[in-house]
């Protein structure tokens, strides 16, 4: 009867190391890091794409005036705005959100001292004219800026 040959191990400081297990752990860690680290720029907005969804991560603190979050980036719907994405953007006055937005993160518009209004595409099924940003108390209107 033949016996199974044990996988090679290395001994480092008295600890047996299985190279295959460590390689798999390294590969998974690298994959997760690359997903997290993949941050792209769209005008004043930073975003990431994961699971066929775009998440707005941040807005430049230099941004001013009206910020229009696009309906899609790279052909993928913008569906989420990360917690505190617009935090302390003191020069923005209006934000327009697309139809596909289904999640606006906590504190997203807090400390936006010049922000007067947030508008949402009228086809949005999650946010409406009755929605409010909890921290800023800004009413979210159900209208979309003209594309002219």
MODA-V51637 format. One line per field, one symbol per residue. phi: phi as a letter, one per 30 degrees, with the letter a starting at -180 (. if undefined). psi: psi as a letter, one per 40 degrees, with the letter a starting at -180 (. if undefined). burial: I if it has 24 or more other C-alpha atoms within 12 Angstrom, else O. A space follows every 50 residues. Layout:
phi: ???
psi: ???
burial: ???
This chain:
phi: .dcdddddbccbhicdccddddddddddddddddddddbccbidccbbca hhbccdcabedddbicccdddbbhicddcbbdehdceiddcdcbbccddd dcbcdeiecdicdcdcabcbedddcccbdcdbdedciddcdcabddcd
psi: hiihhiiiiihhfehhhhddddddddddddddddddeghihgbehiiihh ffihhhdihheeiiahhhhidihfehhheihihfdehfgeeidihhiide hehhihedeifgeehdihihheehediaeeiihddeehhhigihiie.
burial: OOOOOOOOOOOOOOOOOOOOOOOOOOOOOOOOOOOOOOOOOIOIIIIIIO OOIIIIIIIIOOIIOOIIIIIIIOOOIIIIIIOIIIIIIIIIIIIIIIII IIIIIOOIIIOIOIIIIIIIIOOIOIIIOOOIIOOIOIIIIIOIOOOO
